[in-house]
């Protein structure tokens, strides 16, 4: 029974990964992560009104948000899968595959960052700023071409973990239910996990839970990105050196692992000071400025990200499937 469960989920994950590569994320199609985002936005106001406007009250409201979002997102996913399983095994497998596809973001990450590259290539700096503002949390209005390119490279590198390796990790471990739980927490962190006046206390539970869930995937992603650097023609030794040296140069315990590996592989310097909500935030740099970040580095970061994605799929899905199918 357990073997059948894992084999079904891993096969669905393999097919879902292929669908992500082929189709990406059409904006016209319904998407569970967007639904989770709408749920978070809809619950925040009522919870803030219910709980006291004190640090303790805001922490309690943020904790309630985490509980409710996980209850509804995982609960609805479980009910849909249970209903499909009762109707027909093929329908259950099809929905599992669809969910795996929708919870992965390699193609959409490439597509969205590609818009930034094309705008920079065409000399359209305002367009590049608009495009990069859709995929980063920092203020982009005053970024120059190097700043825009660096922001895009950083988000590709960071989301190689959050948007590809971590979902693969949880989908392989526990199927769509575990994958949905991870994406719900990660979406909450991206929406309320800021250390600013509005979310310092309200978003604390979501941010800390996201740190816990990303602890293993982030380190796995960083190591695989170093290996990807060798396989995709970049500076593999440099990726390992900078990964080991700079992977802890971030306030988050997880965010710098893939960024450090990417900086070393591309021989650029990432991170450093940035402006968030009008406030300049001083952050350590990652990597050495061997050459300035340029628009082409966006394409290079995506090649590195795809290599990392395929290595993750092989490790988390391909190898377990072979073991289950051909046990020693």
C-alpha positions in Angstrom: 0.0 0.0 0.0 2.7 2.5 1.0 4.8 1.4 -2.1 1.8 2.0 -4.3 1.2 5.4 -2.8 4.7 6.6 -3.4 4.9 5.1 -6.9 1.6 6.8 -7.9 2.7 10.2 -6.4 6.2 10.0 -7.9 4.8 9.1 -11.4 2.4 12.0 -11.1 5.2 14.3 -10.1 7.4 13.2 -13.0 4.5 14.0 -15.4 3.7 17.2 -13.6 7.3 18.4 -14.0 7.1 17.7 -17.8 3.8 19.6 -18.0 5.4 22.6 -16.2 8.3 22.6 -18.7 5.9 22.5 -21.6 3.1 24.8 -20.5 4.4 27.0 -17.7 1.7 29.1 -15.9 -1.0 30.4 -18.3 -2.4 33.5 -16.6 -5.9 32.7 -17.8 -6.0 29.3 -16.1 -7.3 28.9 -12.5 -4.4 28.2 -10.1 -4.4 26.9 -6.5 -1.6 29.1 -5.4 -3.4 32.2 -6.6 -6.5 31.0 -4.7 -4.4 30.6 -1.6 -3.2 34.2 -2.1 -6.8 35.4 -2.3 -7.6 33.5 0.8 -4.7 35.1 2.7 -5.7 38.6 1.5 -9.3 37.9 2.5 -8.6 36.7 6.0 -6.0 39.3 7.0 -8.5 42.2 7.5 -11.1 40.2 9.6 -8.3 38.7 11.7 -6.8 42.1 12.4 -10.2 43.3 13.5 -10.8 40.3 15.8 -7.4 40.3 17.6 -6.1 43.2 19.7 -3.8 45.7 18.1 -0.9 44.8 20.4 2.3 42.8 19.6 0.8 39.7 21.3 -2.5 40.2 19.6 -0.9 40.6 16.2 1.2 37.4 16.7 -2.0 35.5 17.7 -3.8 36.9 14.6 -0.9 35.8 12.4 -0.9 32.3 14.0 -4.6 32.1 13.4 -4.0 33.0 9.7 -1.5 30.2 9.3 -3.9 27.7 10.9 -6.9 28.7 8.8 -5.0 28.9 5.5 -3.4 25.5 6.0 -6.8 24.0 7.1 -8.6 25.3 4.1 -5.9 24.8 1.4 -4.9 21.3 2.5 -8.4 20.4 3.5 -9.9 21.3 0.1 -7.1 19.6 -1.7 -7.7 16.4 0.4 -11.4 16.5 -0.3 -11.0 16.9 -4.0 -8.5 14.0 -4.1 -10.7 11.8 -2.0 -13.7 12.5 -4.3 -11.7 11.8 -7.4 -10.4 8.5 -5.9 -14.0 7.4 -5.2 -15.0 8.2 -8.8 -12.2 6.5 -10.7 -8.4 5.8 -10.1 -7.6 7.5 -13.4 -9.3 10.7 -12.4 -7.4 10.6 -9.1 -4.1 10.2 -10.9 -4.9 12.9 -13.4 -5.8 15.5 -10.6 -2.6 14.5 -8.7 -0.6 15.2 -11.9 -2.3 18.5 -12.5 -1.6 19.6 -8.9 2.0 18.6 -9.2 2.3 20.6 -12.4 0.7 23.7 -10.8 2.8 23.6 -7.7 6.1 23.8 -9.7 7.4 27.0 -11.2 10.5 26.4 -13.3 8.9 27.4 -16.6 7.1 30.5 -15.2 10.2 31.6 -13.5 12.1 31.4 -16.8 9.3 33.2 -18.6 8.9 36.1 -16.2 12.6 36.7 -15.9 12.8 36.4 -19.6 10.6 39.5 -20.0 13.1 41.4 -18.0 15.9 40.2 -20.2 14.1 41.1 -23.4 13.3 44.6 -22.2 16.9 45.2 -21.2 18.1 43.8 -24.5 15.8 46.2 -26.4 17.0 49.2 -24.3 13.6 49.6 -22.6 14.6 50.4 -19.0 11.2 51.5 -17.8 9.7 48.3 -19.2 12.5 46.2 -17.5 11.7 47.9 -14.2 8.0 47.1 -14.6 8.8 43.5 -15.5 11.2 42.9 -12.6 8.7 44.5 -10.2 6.4 41.6 -10.9 8.9 39.1 -9.5 10.8 40.9 -6.7 9.7 42.5 -3.4 12.1 45.5 -3.5 11.4 48.9 -4.9 12.4 49.0 -8.6 11.6 52.5 -9.8 15.1 53.9 -9.5 17.1 50.8 -10.5 19.6 51.2 -13.3 20.2 48.5 -15.9 22.7 46.6 -13.7 20.3 46.8 -10.7 17.4 45.5 -12.7 19.5 42.6 -14.1 20.9 41.8 -10.7 17.4 41.7 -9.2 16.2 39.3 -11.8 19.2 37.0 -11.4 18.7 37.0 -7.6 15.1 36.1 -7.9 15.8 33.3 -10.4 18.5 31.9 -8.0 16.4 32.2 -4.8 13.3 30.8 -6.4 15.2 27.8 -7.8 14.8 26.7 -4.2 11.4 28.1 -3.2 9.7 27.5 -6.5 11.3 24.3 -7.8 13.4 22.3 -5.4 11.3 22.7 -2.2 8.0 21.9 -4.0 9.7 18.9 -5.6 11.0 17.8 -2.1 7.5 18.0 -0.5 5.6 16.5 -3.5 8.0 13.6 -3.5 7.7 13.2 0.2 4.0 13.4 0.7 2.3 14.0 -2.6 0.0 17.0 -3.4 -1.2 17.4 0.2 2.4 18.0 1.4 3.1 20.1 -1.7 0.0 22.3 -1.1 0.9 22.7 2.6 4.4 23.9 1.6 3.1 26.3 -1.0 0.5 27.7 1.4 3.2 28.5 3.9 5.5 29.9 1.3 2.8 32.1 -0.1 1.9 33.4 3.4 5.6 34.2 3.9 5.8 36.1 0.6 2.7 38.1 1.5 3.0 38.8 5.2 6.5 37.7 6.3 8.0 41.1 6.1 10.0 42.8 9.0 8.2 46.1 8.6 5.8 48.0 10.8 2.7 46.3 9.3 3.9 42.7 9.5 6.6 42.5 12.1 4.4 40.6 14.5 1.5 39.6 12.3 3.7 37.7 9.9 6.1 36.2 12.3 4.5 32.7 12.6 4.3 32.4 8.8 7.9 33.5 8.4 9.3 31.2 11.0 7.3 28.2 9.7 8.6 29.0 6.2 12.2 29.0 7.6 11.6 25.5 9.1 10.1 24.0 5.9 12.8 25.4 3.7 15.7 24.4 5.9 16.5 21.1 4.2 15.4 22.0 0.6 17.5 25.2 0.6 20.7 23.4 1.5 19.9 20.6 -1.0 19.2 23.2 -3.7 22.4 25.1 -3.0 24.4 21.9 -3.3 22.7 20.8 -6.5 23.2 24.2 -8.0 26.9 23.9 -7.4 26.7 20.5 -9.3 24.6 22.1 -12.0 27.4 24.7 -12.5 29.7 21.9 -13.6 27.1 20.3 -15.9 25.9 23.6 -17.5 29.4 25.0 -18.4 29.7 27.6 -15.6 32.4 27.9 -12.9 31.8 24.8 -10.7 34.7 25.4 -8.4 33.7 29.0 -8.0 30.1 28.0 -7.2 31.4 25.6 -4.4 33.8 28.2 -3.0 31.2 31.0 -2.8 28.5 28.7 -1.6 30.7 27.6 1.3 31.8 31.1 2.1 28.7 33.2 1.6 25.7 31.0 2.0 25.0 32.3 5.5 25.3 36.0 4.5 21.6 36.7 4.9 19.1 37.5 7.6 17.1 34.5 6.5 18.7 31.1 7.3 17.8 29.8 3.9 17.7 32.5 1.2 21.4 32.8 0.4 22.3 29.2 -0.4 21.2 29.2 -4.0 22.1 32.9 -4.5 25.6 32.2 -3.3 26.0 29.2 -5.5 24.7 31.2 -8.5 27.0 34.2 -7.8 30.0 31.9 -7.7 29.0 30.0 -10.8 28.4 33.2 -12.8 31.4 35.1 -11.3 29.2 38.0 -10.2 28.4 39.7 -7.0 24.8 39.6 -5.9 22.7 41.0 -2.9 24.0 44.1 -1.1 21.9 47.1 -0.2 18.3 47.3 -1.6 15.3 49.5 -1.0 12.0 47.9 0.3 8.9 50.0 0.8 10.9 53.2 0.6 13.5 52.1 3.2 17.1 51.2 2.4 18.1 47.9 3.8 21.8 47.0 4.2 22.5 43.4 3.3 25.8 41.6 2.9 27.0 40.8 -0.6 27.3 37.4 -2.1 30.2 36.5 -4.4 33.0 38.4 -5.9 32.6 41.2 -8.5 34.7 39.5 -11.2 32.5 41.0 -13.8 29.4 43.3 -13.6 26.0 41.8 -13.7 24.5 42.1 -17.2 21.3 41.2 -18.9 22.8 38.0 -20.3 23.3 36.8 -16.7 19.5 36.4 -16.5 19.7 33.7 -19.2 22.7 32.2 -17.6 20.9 32.0 -14.2 18.0 30.3 -15.8 20.2 27.7 -17.4 21.7 27.1 -14.0 18.2 26.9 -12.5 17.1 24.4 -15.1 20.1 22.2 -14.4 19.3 22.3 -10.7 15.7 21.4 -11.4 16.6 18.3 -13.5 19.1 17.2 -10.9 16.4 17.6 -8.2 14.0 15.6 -10.3 16.5 12.8 -10.8 17.4 12.7 -7.1 13.9 13.1 -5.6 11.8 11.4 -8.2 13.8 9.3 -10.7 16.0 7.4 -8.2 13.1 6.5 -5.9 10.9 5.4 -8.8 13.7 3.1 -10.0 14.1 1.7 -6.5 10.4 1.1 -6.1 10.1 -0.5 -9.5 13.3 -2.6 -9.4 13.9 -3.2 -5.7 17.4 -4.7 -4.9 
